[in-house]
Amino acid sequence: MRRLRNDLPYRFRPPVTDSWVRPLGLLVNRLKFLKLDYRIMEIRDSGFERVAALCEAGDAVLLAPNHSDHSDPHVLVELASRFGLRPAFMGAREIFETSDFASWALQNMGVFSVDREGPDISAIKTAIQLLQQGGQPLVVFPEGEIYHHHRRLDPLNEGVASILLKAAAKLRDGQKAYLIPVAMRFHHDPSVKATFDKRLSLLEKHLGWTSRKRLDLDERIRRLAVGAIALKEAEFLGESKSGPIHDRLGLLSNDILGEVEERYPRDAKASTVPERVRALRYRIRKRLLDQENPPDDAERETLLDDLDRVFTALQAHSYIGDYLDADQTLDRRAEVILKLEEDLLDHPTYPVPRWVSVDCGDPVCVSDMLADGTLEGKGAALELTALLETKLGAMLE
């Protein structure tokens, strides 16, 4: 999860769905991003042939994967290319704002931007149009953020279901709309265990500790997590707390958001931590970009600090207190260490080869569900989201 501290005005970036750049992009994706940067040496898929068959029939196909790793879109681009598909992706605006070249490259690989904090009509219209065209899948990550826990699913955004329902109502005769849950799970070469000691020592040094090499590995990871929480509690709450990790993480998120919400009108519909974060980011950025009554330097710094605060609240929310204790596997240990590296050192490391399994669940025919009345009215998006959450969650666990 990467810090979002900017006050740039949003500009929609549309996709280029049939670009001459694509063959080169696929090569760069395979050699640089997958193999060199993320160390993905093998992709094992199950059920993707059904995606290809539905696309070949011209149907509207929306893929809804979990989002646990920065390599997720790169894996799906490579996998889709094996079946002759050119998927379009909805991507957060921030990945386009790193540079003009990054934006150009992403758009030419079929990625279009979305402002997750505001009502991005352009992104919604583009997604619906792509689904109406059929023939190629649209990929939207319903969790919205990268949480680095590939065996647990975070609550899903209703936007994915809403887009597909709107598209399903506009399809031509004979065309159907499908929602396909996609479970992505990452696995490490056993040699990753030999990297743990050095990486944990760097994290301990970052906290000002001496190395705890003699501790049991899981206890060492747990203490690092507790130490990181204590630092954030002291920074934002004035003192470190005590008690179970899960409770402290929840309190840290809630207390930080509660403090920031005192300075802005609260969205009554926002109840979960991600919803509250999105609502606050929208309000903070709106004030930062107020051209009629721009904030002075002091207020601007407070607004940017508040973006940092809500980011920290989301970081705390992204940790699951019992994630490692519930299943002490090599992959979960590696995943937690990687997450700590990203949050404490600002850069995760991928020191050994990995492989990923990509499982496509049974296609959910949304068109049929609308036709037979299974989905209807204003609650249809909520019901479809709950169905997706149940199916995808079961596939991961």
C-alpha positions in Angstrom: 0.0 0.0 0.0 1.6 3.2 -1.1 1.2 6.7 0.3 -1.1 9.1 -1.6 0.0 12.6 -0.6 -0.8 14.9 -3.5 -3.0 17.8 -4.5 -3.0 17.2 -8.3 -6.2 17.9 -10.2 -7.7 14.8 -11.6 -7.6 14.2 -15.4 -9.3 11.1 -16.9 -6.9 8.9 -18.9 -8.8 6.7 -21.5 -7.5 3.3 -22.6 -6.0 2.6 -26.0 -7.4 -0.9 -26.7 -5.6 -1.7 -29.9 -2.2 -0.2 -29.9 1.0 -1.0 -31.8 2.8 -0.8 -28.5 1.2 -3.9 -27.1 3.6 -6.6 -28.4 6.5 -4.6 -26.9 4.6 -4.0 -23.7 3.9 -7.7 -23.4 7.6 -8.5 -23.7 8.6 -5.8 -21.2 5.9 -7.1 -18.8 7.2 -10.7 -19.1 10.9 -10.0 -18.8 11.1 -6.9 -16.6 8.1 -6.8 -14.4 7.2 -10.5 -13.9 10.6 -12.1 -13.9 13.0 -9.3 -12.8 11.0 -7.1 -10.5 8.4 -9.5 -9.0 10.3 -12.8 -9.5 7.2 -14.5 -10.9 8.6 -17.5 -12.8 5.5 -19.5 -13.3 1.7 -18.9 -13.7 -0.6 -21.8 -13.1 -4.2 -21.2 -14.2 -7.4 -23.1 -13.8 -10.6 -22.2 -15.6 -9.3 -19.4 -17.8 -10.4 -21.2 -20.9 -14.0 -20.4 -19.9 -13.1 -16.7 -19.9 -11.8 -17.1 -23.5 -14.9 -19.0 -24.6 -17.3 -16.3 -23.3 -15.2 -13.5 -24.9 -15.1 -15.4 -28.2 -19.0 -15.5 -28.1 -19.0 -11.7 -27.8 -20.4 -11.6 -24.2 -19.7 -9.0 -21.6 -17.1 -10.4 -19.2 -16.0 -8.7 -16.0 -13.1 -10.4 -14.1 -13.1 -9.6 -10.4 -9.8 -10.7 -8.8 -8.6 -10.3 -5.2 -5.7 -7.8 -4.9 -2.9 -9.0 -2.7 0.2 -8.3 -4.7 1.7 -5.5 -6.8 2.2 -8.0 -9.6 -1.5 -8.9 -9.9 -2.2 -6.9 -13.1 1.0 -8.0 -14.7 0.1 -11.7 -14.1 -3.3 -11.2 -15.6 -1.9 -9.4 -18.7 0.5 -12.3 -19.3 -2.1 -15.0 -18.7 -4.7 -13.4 -20.9 -2.2 -13.0 -23.7 -1.7 -16.8 -23.7 -5.4 -17.1 -24.7 -5.2 -14.4 -27.3 -7.0 -11.9 -25.1 -6.4 -8.1 -24.6 -8.0 -7.2 -21.3 -8.8 -3.7 -20.3 -8.1 -2.6 -16.7 -9.5 0.0 -14.4 -6.6 1.5 -12.5 -6.3 4.0 -9.7 -5.5 7.5 -10.9 -2.3 7.6 -8.8 -0.5 5.1 -11.0 -0.9 7.4 -14.0 0.4 10.4 -12.1 3.9 9.1 -11.5 5.1 10.3 -14.9 3.8 11.1 -18.4 5.6 8.1 -19.8 3.9 5.8 -17.2 0.5 7.2 -18.2 1.2 6.7 -21.9 2.4 3.1 -21.4 -0.5 2.2 -19.2 -3.1 3.6 -21.6 -1.5 1.8 -24.5 -1.8 -1.5 -22.6 -5.5 -0.9 -22.2 -5.6 0.6 -18.7 -7.8 3.6 -17.9 -7.9 5.7 -14.8 -10.5 6.0 -12.1 -10.7 8.5 -9.2 -11.6 6.2 -6.4 -12.6 9.0 -4.0 -15.0 10.8 -6.3 -17.9 10.0 -8.7 -15.8 9.4 -11.8 -18.4 9.4 -14.5 -15.8 9.1 -17.3 -14.4 5.9 -15.9 -17.9 4.4 -15.3 -19.0 5.2 -18.9 -15.8 3.8 -20.3 -16.2 0.5 -18.3 -19.8 0.1 -19.5 -18.8 0.8 -23.1 -16.0 -1.8 -23.0 -18.4 -4.4 -21.6 -21.1 -3.5 -24.2 -18.5 -4.1 -27.0 -17.8 -7.6 -25.7 -15.0 -9.8 -27.0 -12.5 -8.8 -24.4 -12.6 -9.0 -20.6 -12.6 -6.0 -18.3 -10.6 -6.4 -15.1 -11.6 -4.5 -12.0 -10.2 -5.2 -8.5 -13.2 -5.0 -6.2 -11.1 -4.6 -3.0 -9.6 -1.4 -4.4 -6.4 -1.5 -2.5 -3.5 -4.0 -2.2 -3.7 -5.6 1.2 -1.0 -8.3 1.0 -3.0 -11.1 2.5 -3.8 -13.5 -0.3 -5.8 -16.0 1.8 -8.2 -13.4 3.2 -10.6 -11.1 1.4 -11.2 -7.6 2.4 -14.8 -6.1 2.0 -15.6 -5.4 -1.6 -16.7 -2.2 -3.2 -20.2 -2.2 -4.8 -18.9 -0.2 -7.8 -17.9 -3.4 -9.7 -21.4 -4.8 -9.4 -23.0 -1.5 -10.2 -21.0 -1.2 -13.4 -21.9 -4.7 -14.6 -25.5 -4.3 -13.8 -25.7 -1.0 -15.8 -23.9 -2.7 -18.7 -26.2 -5.7 -18.6 -29.2 -3.5 -19.1 -27.8 -2.1 -22.3 -26.5 -5.2 -24.1 -27.6 -6.1 -27.6 -30.0 -9.1 -28.2 -28.3 -12.4 -27.6 -25.4 -10.9 -25.6 -25.0 -11.8 -21.9 -23.1 -10.3 -19.0 -20.9 -12.4 -16.8 -19.1 -11.8 -13.5 -16.2 -14.1 -12.9 -14.4 -14.3 -9.5 -10.7 -14.8 -9.9 -8.6 -16.1 -7.0 -4.9 -15.3 -7.1 -2.5 -17.0 -4.6 1.3 -16.5 -4.5 3.8 -19.1 -3.5 7.5 -18.8 -2.7 10.5 -21.0 -3.4 11.5 -22.7 -0.1 14.8 -20.7 -0.4 12.9 -17.6 0.8 13.3 -18.9 4.4 17.1 -18.2 4.2 16.3 -14.5 3.5 14.2 -14.0 6.6 17.0 -13.3 9.1 18.7 -10.6 7.1 15.4 -8.9 6.2 14.1 -9.0 9.7 17.4 -7.6 11.0 17.0 -4.6 8.7 13.5 -4.0 9.9 14.6 -4.3 13.5 17.4 -1.8 12.8 14.8 0.6 11.3 13.0 0.6 14.7 16.2 1.2 16.5 16.5 -2.3 17.9 19.3 -4.8 18.1 18.8 -7.9 16.1 16.6 -10.6 17.7 18.1 -13.6 16.0 17.7 -15.9 18.9 13.9 -15.5 19.0 11.5 -18.0 17.4 10.8 -16.7 13.9 7.1 -16.2 14.3 7.6 -14.4 17.7 10.2 -12.2 16.0 7.7 -11.2 13.3 5.0 -10.6 15.9 7.3 -8.4 18.0 8.2 -6.3 14.9 4.5 -5.9 14.1 3.8 -4.8 17.7 6.7 -2.4 17.7 5.5 -0.8 14.5 2.0 -0.4 15.9 3.4 1.1 19.1 5.3 3.7 17.1 2.2 4.7 15.1 0.1 4.9 18.3 2.7 7.2 19.9 2.9 9.3 16.7 -0.9 9.8 16.2 -2.4 9.1 19.6 0.3 10.4 21.9 1.0 7.1 23.6 1.3 3.4 22.9 -1.5 1.1 24.0 -1.7 -2.5 25.3 -3.9 -5.4 24.5 -4.5 -7.8 21.6 -3.0 -6.7 18.3 -6.3 -7.0 16.5 -8.0 -4.7 19.0 -5.2 -2.1 18.9 -5.2 -2.0 15.1 -9.0 -1.3 15.1 -8.7 1.4 17.7 -5.8 3.0 15.9 -7.8 3.2 12.6 -10.9 4.4 14.3 -9.2 7.0 16.5 -7.2 8.5 13.7 -10.3 8.7 11.4 -12.4 10.1 14.2 -10.0 12.9 14.8 -9.8 13.9 11.0 -13.6 13.6 10.6 -14.0 16.4 13.2 -12.5 18.8 10.6 -14.7 17.8 7.7 -18.3 16.9 7.1 -18.7 13.2 7.7 -20.3 11.0 5.0 -23.2 9.3 6.8 -23.1 6.4 4.3 -19.4 5.6 5.0 -19.2 3.0 7.7 -16.2 0.7 7.0 -12.6 2.0 7.3 -12.0 2.0 3.5 -15.3 3.9 2.9 -14.4 6.5 5.6 -11.0 6.9 4.1 -12.3 7.4 0.5 -14.9 9.9 1.8 -12.2 11.9 3.7 -9.7 11.8 0.8 -12.4 13.2 -1.5 -13.2 16.1 0.9 -9.5 16.9 1.6 -8.6 16.9 -2.1 -11.6 19.0 -2.9 -10.5 21.6 -0.4 -6.9 21.5 -1.6 -8.0 22.2 -5.2 -10.5 25.0 -4.3 -9.6 27.7 -6.8 -12.2 30.2 -5.7 -11.0 30.2 -2.1 -7.6 28.4 -2.0 -6.2 27.3 1.3 -3.3 29.3 2.7 0.1 27.6 3.4 -0.8 26.7 7.0 -4.1 25.1 6.0 -2.6 23.4 3.0 0.0 21.7 5.3 -2.8 20.6 7.6 -4.7 19.1 4.7 -1.7 17.2 3.5 -1.0 16.0 7.0 -4.6 14.7 7.1 -4.0 12.7 4.0 -1.1 11.1 5.8 -3.3 10.4 8.8 -6.1 8.7 6.8 -3.3 6.7 4.9 -2.0 5.4 8.3 -5.6 4.5 9.3 -5.9 2.4 6.2 -2.5 0.9 6.8 -3.6 -0.3 10.2 -6.8 -1.6 8.8 -4.9 -3.6 6.2 -3.3 -5.8 8.9 -5.1 -8.9 10.2 -4.1 -9.5 13.8 -4.3 -13.3 13.6 -3.3 -13.8 9.9 0.0 -15.5 10.7 -1.1 -17.2 13.9 -4.0 -18.8 12.1 -1.8 -20.6 9.6 2.0 -20.4 10.1 3.0 -21.4 6.6 6.1 -20.3 4.7 4.1 -18.2 2.3 2.3 -16.3 5.0 5.5 -15.6 6.8 7.0 -14.3 3.6 3.9 -12.2 2.9 3.9 -10.6 6.3 7.6 -9.7 6.1 7.1 -8.2 2.6 4.2 -6.1 3.9 6.3 -4.9 6.8 9.1 -3.9 4.4 6.7 -1.9 2.3 5.1 -0.1 5.3 8.3 0.5 7.3 11.0 0.8 4.6 8.8 2.0 1.7 9.9 -0.9 -0.6 9.1 -4.6 -0.5 11.7 -7.1 -1.6 11.3 -10.1 -3.8 14.5 -12.1 -3.2 13.6 -15.5 -4.5 11.5 -17.0 -7.3 7.7 -17.2 -6.8 4.8 -18.8 -8.7 1.2 -17.8 -8.8 -2.0 -19.8 -9.1 -4.9 -18.1 -10.9 -8.2 -19.8 -10.5 -11.3 -18.6 -12.3 -14.6 -19.5 -10.6 -17.8 -20.4 -12.2 -19.1 -17.5 -14.3 -22.1 -15.8 -12.8 -24.6 -14.9 -15.5 -25.9 -11.6 -14.3 -28.2 -11.2 -17.4 -30.1 -14.4 -16.4 -30.3 -13.2 -12.8 -31.9 -10.0 -13.9 -34.2 -11.8 -16.3 -35.6 -14.2 -13.7 -35.8 -11.6 -10.9 -33.0 -12.9 -8.8 -31.5 -9.5 -8.9 -33.8 -6.5 -9.0 -34.3 -3.0 -7.7 -31.9 -0.7 -5.8 -30.5 -3.6 -3.8 -29.2 -5.5 -6.8 -25.7 -4.2 -6.6 -25.5 -5.0 -2.9 -26.8 -8.5 -3.4 -24.4 -9.1 -6.3 -21.5 -7.8 -4.3 -22.3 -10.1 -1.4 -22.5 -13.1 -3.8 -19.1 -12.2 -5.3 -17.6 -11.8 -1.8 -18.9 -15.2 -0.7 -17.7 -17.0 -3.8 -14.3 -15.3 -4.0 -13.7 -15.6 -0.3 -14.4 -19.3 -0.4 -12.0 -19.7 -3.3 -9.2 -18.1 -1.4 -9.6 -19.9 1.9 
